[in-house]
Amino acid sequence: MEGGLNISRKTIGQIVGAILILAVIALWSWKVAEDKRRAEEIATTQGIARVIATTFAGKTDLRVAAVNGTVDVTSVNNGAVFQSKLNGTLPFSVDYFVDLSGLTLDDAKYDPQAKRLLVTVPDVRIADPNIDLTKGKMGNMQGWWVSRQASQALVTRSVKLADQQAEATAKEPENLAKAREEGRQRIAKLLALPLEASGIGDIDVEVRYAGEGRRTDERWDVSRSVKDVLDEAAARRTGETK
């Protein structure tokens, strides 16, 4: 019995020793894999940072969309004695812009697991309407007598009314939503091509406007910005060299 008990203890010791060795090997393997993963993440993030800096360098307002149409206006001029009126149909266009001049690496977040890059940009800005008088149709001046000054006032008021209607059209929710979506696609394409050309790999680029909440289908971790990752890597290198 004594001999059997000694053998059992020896066997247990061997098993424990083997487990410890396996644990050490597993821990070492995990560390090697984690170091490799971290190095790849840092290398990818550095490449992304270069692409972002190059793509947005020197860019200010990026035209991302436009809305076009025509408006019917009726301008009335009440003179000291006579009243005059002018009807017109004027074409307009209104551009939407996104200001990229202030973007930094803090505005870009990369999820290495999902291989997705999220870039947060300012909301679209509506430009001043452009009214094309050369292609517009203006009716005849209506009134018993229309002076040159009254005629100029009618045209000026017609343009002002067209401006107001064009601006209201540009602010309509459906037009704003369309402009934002076109902006997302355009900015994403600006980054997608140089990212692919840089050899970083296939990265899905998504664009979000400042102030927007998380999308319902968004399940990936975007807790760290590109700048955070690079700062952490720089701090680690500094610590290793000390």
ABEGO torsion letter per residue (X at the ends): XAAAAAAAAAAAAAAAAAAAAAAAAAAAAAAAAAAAAAAAAAAAAAAAAAAAAAAABGBBBBBABBBBEBBBBBBBBBBAABBBBBBBBBBBBBBBBBBAAABBAAABBBBAAAGBBBBBBBBBBBBBBBBBAAABBBBBBBEABBBAAAAAAAAAAAAAAAAAAAAAAAABAAAAAAAAAAAAAAAAAAAAAAAAAAGAEBBBBBBBBBGBBBBAABABBAABBAAAAAAAAAAAAAAAAX
